[in-house]
């Protein structure tokens, strides 16, 4: 059974989500706050569906960054100093 279709976001939600993106908020936080999937968010970031009567101007995408944490090194893999 296919999942139920959700209504498209309102123009107000789209405008706020796009502005939050321009303001530098994280995509995950924007999607969570406005209950959007990442697919839907990026669809509207790119101007909306091709079938929309009036598409929005696409916004430039930010460079993808991954949060990096220092890797834990197990005891057997730690570098030993040789004096």
N, CA, C and O atoms as CSV, one atom per row, in Angstrom:
chain,resi,resn,atom,element,x,y,z
A,1,UNK,N,N,0.845,-1.169,0.000
A,1,UNK,CA,C,0.000,0.000,0.000
A,1,UNK,C,C,0.900,1.245,0.000
A,1,UNK,O,O,1.831,1.328,0.800
A,2,UNK,N,N,0.635,2.194,-0.874
A,2,UNK,CA,C,1.434,3.408,-0.987
A,2,UNK,C,C,1.121,4.350,0.175
A,2,UNK,O,O,-0.015,4.416,0.646
A,3,UNK,N,N,2.142,5.076,0.629
A,3,UNK,CA,C,1.874,6.037,1.712
A,3,UNK,C,C,0.968,7.157,1.198
A,3,UNK,O,O,0.990,7.474,0.009
A,4,UNK,N,N,0.174,7.756,2.086
A,4,UNK,CA,C,-0.728,8.814,1.641
A,4,UNK,C,C,0.070,10.032,1.177
A,4,UNK,O,O,1.117,10.358,1.736
A,5,UNK,N,N,-0.448,10.695,0.143
A,5,UNK,CA,C,0.199,11.903,-0.354
A,5,UNK,C,C,-0.064,13.034,0.634
A,5,UNK,O,O,-1.140,13.140,1.222
A,6,UNK,N,N,0.949,13.868,0.795
A,6,UNK,CA,C,0.770,15.018,1.666
A,6,UNK,C,C,0.525,16.249,0.810
A,6,UNK,O,O,0.952,16.316,-0.343
A,7,UNK,N,N,-0.154,17.202,1.376
A,7,UNK,CA,C,-0.422,18.446,0.655
A,7,UNK,C,C,0.878,19.202,0.467
A,7,UNK,O,O,1.757,19.144,1.326
A,8,UNK,N,N,1.012,19.909,-0.640
A,8,UNK,CA,C,2.226,20.698,-0.827
A,8,UNK,C,C,2.304,21.795,0.234
A,8,UNK,O,O,1.277,22.216,0.764
A,9,UNK,N,N,3.497,22.255,0.542
A,9,UNK,CA,C,3.605,23.309,1.555
A,9,UNK,C,C,2.957,24.604,1.062
A,9,UNK,O,O,2.922,24.888,-0.135
A,10,UNK,N,N,2.457,25.362,2.002
A,10,UNK,CA,C,1.827,26.642,1.645
A,10,UNK,C,C,2.890,27.618,1.134
A,10,UNK,O,O,4.074,27.454,1.430
A,11,UNK,N,N,2.480,28.622,0.378
A,11,UNK,CA,C,3.443,29.621,-0.089
A,11,UNK,C,C,4.192,30.301,1.057
A,11,UNK,O,O,5.354,30.675,0.905
A,12,UNK,N,N,3.528,30.460,2.201
A,12,UNK,CA,C,4.176,31.089,3.357
A,12,UNK,C,C,5.296,30.198,3.900
A,12,UNK,O,O,6.375,30.685,4.238
A,13,UNK,N,N,5.030,28.885,3.982
A,13,UNK,CA,C,6.049,27.945,4.468
A,13,UNK,C,C,7.229,27.934,3.507
A,13,UNK,O,O,8.382,27.957,3.939
A,14,UNK,N,N,6.953,27.898,2.220
A,14,UNK,CA,C,8.028,27.889,1.224
A,14,UNK,C,C,8.874,29.148,1.364
A,14,UNK,O,O,10.102,29.076,1.353
A,15,UNK,N,N,8.224,30.299,1.496
A,15,UNK,CA,C,8.954,31.567,1.616
A,15,UNK,C,C,9.817,31.587,2.874
A,15,UNK,O,O,10.970,32.015,2.831
A,16,UNK,N,N,9.263,31.125,3.993
A,16,UNK,CA,C,10.032,31.126,5.246
A,16,UNK,C,C,11.197,30.147,5.188
A,16,UNK,O,O,12.296,30.456,5.647
A,17,UNK,N,N,10.955,28.966,4.623
A,17,UNK,CA,C,12.026,27.967,4.529
A,17,UNK,C,C,13.155,28.477,3.631
A,17,UNK,O,O,14.332,28.306,3.951
A,18,UNK,N,N,12.796,29.098,2.516
A,18,UNK,CA,C,13.818,29.639,1.616
A,18,UNK,C,C,14.605,30.765,2.287
A,18,UNK,O,O,15.822,30.852,2.125
A,19,UNK,N,N,13.919,31.621,3.035
A,19,UNK,CA,C,14.614,32.713,3.724
A,19,UNK,C,C,15.529,32.159,4.811
A,19,UNK,O,O,16.649,32.640,4.984
A,20,UNK,N,N,15.062,31.156,5.541
A,20,UNK,CA,C,15.910,30.527,6.562
A,20,UNK,C,C,17.177,29.966,5.927
A,20,UNK,O,O,18.262,30.068,6.500
A,21,UNK,N,N,17.039,29.377,4.751
A,21,UNK,CA,C,18.193,28.837,4.040
A,21,UNK,C,C,19.164,29.966,3.682
A,21,UNK,O,O,20.374,29.836,3.870
A,22,UNK,N,N,18.626,31.068,3.170
A,22,UNK,CA,C,19.473,32.214,2.837
A,22,UNK,C,C,20.151,32.788,4.079
A,22,UNK,O,O,21.256,33.325,4.000
A,23,UNK,N,N,19.480,32.669,5.224
A,23,UNK,CA,C,20.033,33.166,6.485
A,23,UNK,C,C,21.082,32.231,7.082
A,23,UNK,O,O,21.687,32.541,8.109
A,24,UNK,N,N,21.295,31.077,6.431
A,24,UNK,CA,C,22.357,30.176,6.870
A,24,UNK,C,C,21.931,29.039,7.777
A,24,UNK,O,O,22.787,28.311,8.279
A,25,UNK,N,N,20.645,28.862,8.003
A,25,UNK,CA,C,20.210,27.749,8.853
A,25,UNK,C,C,20.496,26.415,8.181
A,25,UNK,O,O,20.542,26.319,6.954
A,26,UNK,N,N,20.688,25.384,9.001
A,26,UNK,CA,C,20.947,24.038,8.488
A,26,UNK,C,C,19.682,23.474,7.838
A,26,UNK,O,O,18.571,23.681,8.325
A,27,UNK,N,N,19.873,22.763,6.737
A,27,UNK,CA,C,18.750,22.177,5.996
A,27,UNK,C,C,17.952,21.234,6.890
A,27,UNK,O,O,16.722,21.265,6.875
A,28,UNK,N,N,18.629,20.403,7.660
A,28,UNK,CA,C,17.925,19.470,8.539
A,28,UNK,C,C,17.025,20.181,9.534
A,28,UNK,O,O,15.919,19.719,9.815
A,29,UNK,N,N,17.494,21.306,10.070
A,29,UNK,CA,C,16.684,22.072,11.024
A,29,UNK,C,C,15.481,22.713,10.334
A,29,UNK,O,O,14.379,22.734,10.884
A,30,UNK,N,N,15.698,23.227,9.141
A,30,UNK,CA,C,14.597,23.837,8.383
A,30,UNK,C,C,13.531,22.785,8.088
A,30,UNK,O,O,12.343,23.022,8.305
A,31,UNK,N,N,13.958,21.620,7.594
A,31,UNK,CA,C,13.009,20.552,7.269
A,31,UNK,C,C,12.235,20.107,8.497
A,31,UNK,O,O,11.031,19.862,8.421
A,32,UNK,N,N,12.914,20.004,9.613
A,32,UNK,CA,C,12.256,19.592,10.850
A,32,UNK,C,C,11.233,20.636,11.298
A,32,UNK,O,O,10.098,20.298,11.637
A,33,UNK,N,N,11.643,21.906,11.297
A,33,UNK,CA,C,10.749,22.975,11.766
A,33,UNK,C,C,9.496,23.113,10.913
A,33,UNK,O,O,8.414,23.379,11.437
A,34,UNK,N,N,9.634,22.935,9.601
A,34,UNK,CA,C,8.501,23.140,8.694
A,34,UNK,C,C,7.876,21.831,8.218
A,34,UNK,O,O,6.988,21.830,7.365
A,35,UNK,N,N,8.351,20.714,8.779
A,35,UNK,CA,C,7.827,19.390,8.439
A,35,UNK,C,C,7.897,19.124,6.940
A,35,UNK,O,O,6.917,18.714,6.319
A,36,UNK,N,N,9.078,19.367,6.372
A,36,UNK,CA,C,9.335,19.128,4.952
A,36,UNK,C,C,10.316,17.981,4.807
A,36,UNK,O,O,11.191,17.792,5.653
A,37,UNK,N,N,10.172,17.222,3.746
A,37,UNK,CA,C,11.220,16.259,3.433
A,37,UNK,C,C,12.341,17.037,2.748
A,37,UNK,O,O,12.126,18.139,2.242
A,38,UNK,N,N,13.539,16.454,2.739
A,38,UNK,CA,C,14.636,17.131,2.046
A,38,UNK,C,C,14.327,17.245,0.550
A,38,UNK,O,O,14.685,18.238,-0.083
A,39,UNK,N,N,13.674,16.247,-0.007
A,39,UNK,CA,C,13.300,16.298,-1.421
A,39,UNK,C,C,12.422,17.518,-1.688
A,39,UNK,O,O,12.681,18.283,-2.617
A,40,UNK,N,N,11.381,17.697,-0.868
A,40,UNK,CA,C,10.467,18.819,-1.052
A,40,UNK,C,C,11.187,20.145,-0.848
A,40,UNK,O,O,10.987,21.096,-1.604
A,41,UNK,N,N,12.031,20.197,0.186
A,41,UNK,CA,C,12.764,21.438,0.435
A,41,UNK,C,C,13.617,21.823,-0.769
A,41,UNK,O,O,13.563,22.963,-1.230
A,42,UNK,N,N,14.404,20.875,-1.280
A,42,UNK,CA,C,15.281,21.188,-2.419
A,42,UNK,C,C,14.481,21.459,-3.690
A,42,UNK,O,O,14.916,22.242,-4.536
A,43,UNK,N,N,13.319,20.823,-3.837
A,43,UNK,CA,C,12.455,21.115,-4.979
A,43,UNK,C,C,12.095,22.598,-4.988
A,43,UNK,O,O,12.174,23.260,-6.023
A,44,UNK,N,N,11.697,23.111,-3.821
A,44,UNK,CA,C,11.316,24.518,-3.728
A,44,UNK,C,C,12.529,25.434,-3.718
A,44,UNK,O,O,12.428,26.580,-4.155
A,45,UNK,N,N,13.652,24.972,-3.239
A,45,UNK,CA,C,14.879,25.765,-3.309
A,45,UNK,C,C,15.248,25.997,-4.776
A,45,UNK,O,O,15.764,27.053,-5.142
A,46,UNK,N,N,14.972,24.992,-5.601
A,46,UNK,CA,C,15.267,25.080,-7.036
A,46,UNK,C,C,14.161,25.777,-7.828
A,46,UNK,O,O,14.255,25.868,-9.052
A,47,UNK,N,N,13.124,26.268,-7.164
A,47,UNK,CA,C,12.086,27.032,-7.847
A,47,UNK,C,C,10.708,26.407,-7.831
A,47,UNK,O,O,9.736,27.051,-8.226
A,48,UNK,N,N,10.602,25.172,-7.385
A,48,UNK,CA,C,9.300,24.519,-7.331
A,48,UNK,C,C,9.115,23.540,-8.475
A,48,UNK,O,O,9.972,23.435,-9.352
A,49,UNK,N,N,7.992,22.819,-8.469
A,49,UNK,CA,C,7.753,21.828,-9.513
A,49,UNK,C,C,7.634,22.480,-10.892
A,49,UNK,O,O,7.187,23.620,-11.021
A,50,UNK,N,N,8.036,21.747,-11.896
A,50,UNK,CA,C,7.975,22.257,-13.273
A,50,UNK,C,C,6.543,22.571,-13.682
A,50,UNK,O,O,6.313,23.417,-14.546
A,51,UNK,N,N,5.577,21.890,-13.065
A,51,UNK,CA,C,4.173,22.097,-13.420
A,51,UNK,C,C,3.556,23.296,-12.693
A,51,UNK,O,O,2.389,23.617,-12.919
A,52,UNK,N,N,4.317,23.955,-11.831
A,52,UNK,CA,C,3.778,25.095,-11.078
A,52,UNK,C,C,3.470,26.248,-12.031
A,52,UNK,O,O,4.248,26.519,-12.947
A,53,UNK,N,N,2.337,26.932,-11.822
A,53,UNK,CA,C,1.986,28.039,-12.711
A,53,UNK,C,C,3.033,29.162,-12.689
A,53,UNK,O,O,3.350,29.744,-13.727
A,54,UNK,N,N,3.555,29.455,-11.515
A,54,UNK,CA,C,4.600,30.475,-11.400
A,54,UNK,C,C,5.734,29.899,-10.571
A,54,UNK,O,O,5.618,29.749,-9.355
A,55,UNK,N,N,6.827,29.580,-11.243
A,55,UNK,CA,C,7.984,29.060,-10.522
A,55,UNK,C,C,8.717,30.206,-9.848
A,55,UNK,O,O,8.696,31.340,-10.327
A,56,UNK,N,N,9.359,29.900,-8.743
A,56,UNK,CA,C,10.174,30.880,-8.035
A,56,UNK,C,C,11.574,30.890,-8.630
A,56,UNK,O,O,11.981,29.914,-9.260
A,57,UNK,N,N,12.310,31.965,-8.443
A,57,UNK,CA,C,13.694,31.941,-8.922
A,57,UNK,C,C,14.501,30.951,-8.081
A,57,UNK,O,O,14.381,30.950,-6.856
A,58,UNK,N,N,15.308,30.121,-8.706
A,58,UNK,CA,C,16.107,29.169,-7.924
A,58,UNK,C,C,17.128,29.899,-7.062
A,58,UNK,O,O,17.667,30.934,-7.454
A,59,UNK,N,N,17.380,29.350,-5.902
A,59,UNK,CA,C,18.393,29.906,-5.004
A,59,UNK,C,C,19.683,29.111,-5.161
A,59,UNK,O,O,19.645,27.898,-5.366
A,60,UNK,N,N,20.818,29.785,-5.066
A,60,UNK,CA,C,22.080,29.041,-5.164
A,60,UNK,C,C,22.243,28.109,-3.972
A,60,UNK,O,O,21.948,28.470,-2.833
A,61,UNK,N,N,22.710,26.922,-4.257
A,61,UNK,CA,C,22.944,25.948,-3.182
A,61,UNK,C,C,24.279,26.212,-2.519
A,61,UNK,O,O,25.252,26.614,-3.156
A,62,UNK,N,N,24.293,25.972,-1.221
A,62,UNK,CA,C,25.541,26.102,-0.473
A,62,UNK,C,C,26.398,24.881,-0.736
A,62,UNK,O,O,25.917,23.831,-1.163
A,63,UNK,N,N,27.683,25.050,-0.469
A,63,UNK,CA,C,28.604,23.912,-0.580
A,63,UNK,C,C,28.227,22.888,0.472
A,63,UNK,O,O,27.940,23.234,1.618
A,64,UNK,N,N,28.229,21.632,0.076
A,64,UNK,CA,C,27.942,20.549,1.014
A,64,UNK,C,C,29.094,20.441,2.001
A,64,UNK,O,O,30.258,20.382,1.605
A,65,UNK,N,N,28.771,20.418,3.264
A,65,UNK,CA,C,29.801,20.212,4.283
A,65,UNK,C,C,29.351,19.092,5.189
A,65,UNK,O,O,28.166,18.951,5.491
A,66,UNK,N,N,30.297,18.313,5.609
A,66,UNK,CA,C,29.994,17.242,6.554
A,66,UNK,C,C,30.635,17.606,7.881
A,66,UNK,O,O,31.788,18.033,7.937
A,67,UNK,N,N,29.884,17.433,8.927
A,67,UNK,CA,C,30.456,17.653,10.248
A,67,UNK,C,C,31.483,16.558,10.494
A,67,UNK,O,O,31.200,15.371,10.327
A,68,UNK,N,N,32.633,16.959,10.876
A,68,UNK,CA,C,33.672,15.958,11.102
A,68,UNK,C,C,34.027,15.928,12.579
A,68,UNK,O,O,34.120,16.960,13.245
A,69,UNK,N,N,34.215,14.747,13.052
A,69,UNK,CA,C,34.660,14.538,14.429
A,69,UNK,C,C,35.973,13.789,14.362
A,69,UNK,O,O,36.185,12.970,13.468
A,70,UNK,N,N,36.840,14.065,15.293
A,70,UNK,CA,C,38.082,13.284,15.294
A,70,UNK,C,C,37.772,11.802,15.458
A,70,UNK,O,O,36.943,11.414,16.281
A,71,UNK,N,N,38.441,10.992,14.673
A,71,UNK,CA,C,38.236,9.548,14.773
A,71,UNK,C,C,38.886,9.029,16.038
A,71,UNK,O,O,39.981,9.446,16.415
A,72,UNK,N,N,38.196,8.122,16.679
A,72,UNK,CA,C,38.790,7.458,17.829
A,72,UNK,C,C,39.723,6.383,17.307
A,72,UNK,O,O,39.399,5.654,16.370
A,73,UNK,N,N,40.853,6.303,17.914
A,73,UNK,CA,C,41.828,5.299,17.510
A,73,UNK,C,C,41.932,4.299,18.648
A,73,UNK,O,O,42.129,4.662,19.807
A,74,UNK,N,N,41.796,3.038,18.289
A,74,UNK,CA,C,41.873,2.016,19.322
A,74,UNK,C,C,43.290,1.938,19.877
A,74,UNK,O,O,44.239,2.384,19.232
A,75,UNK,N,N,43.428,1.384,21.048
A,75,UNK,CA,C,44.724,1.295,21.716
A,75,UNK,C,C,45.795,0.637,20.869
A,75,UNK,O,O,46.953,1.053,20.907
A,76,UNK,N,N,45.428,-0.388,20.100
A,76,UNK,CA,C,46.433,-1.101,19.303
A,76,UNK,C,C,46.854,-0.305,18.084
A,76,UNK,O,O,47.863,-0.625,17.456
A,77,UNK,N,N,46.100,0.720,17.740
A,77,UNK,CA,C,46.410,1.491,16.539
A,77,UNK,C,C,47.024,2.836,16.869
A,77,UNK,O,O,47.362,3.594,15.959
A,78,UNK,N,N,47.178,3.153,18.143
A,78,UNK,CA,C,47.759,4.435,18.508
A,78,UNK,C,C,49.238,4.417,18.161
A,78,UNK,O,O,49.912,3.390,18.238
A,79,UNK,N,N,49.701,5.562,17.786
A,79,UNK,CA,C,51.116,5.649,17.436
A,79,UNK,C,C,51.936,5.627,18.721
A,79,UNK,O,O,51.623,6.308,19.698
A,80,UNK,N,N,52.966,4.845,18.689
A,80,UNK,CA,C,53.854,4.780,19.847
A,80,UNK,C,C,55.077,5.634,19.555
A,80,UNK,O,O,55.614,5.629,18.447
A,81,UNK,N,N,55.500,6.361,20.568
A,81,UNK,CA,C,56.704,7.159,20.354
A,81,UNK,C,C,57.909,6.291,20.693
A,81,UNK,O,O,57.934,5.595,21.708
A,82,UNK,N,N,58.877,6.349,19.843
A,82,UNK,CA,C,60.104,5.600,20.050
A,82,UNK,C,C,61.194,6.567,20.435
A,82,UNK,O,O,61.615,7.382,19.615
A,83,UNK,N,N,61.650,6.497,21.640
A,83,UNK,CA,C,62.695,7.409,22.092
A,83,UNK,C,C,64.042,6.769,22.061
A,83,UNK,O,O,65.036,7.404,22.413
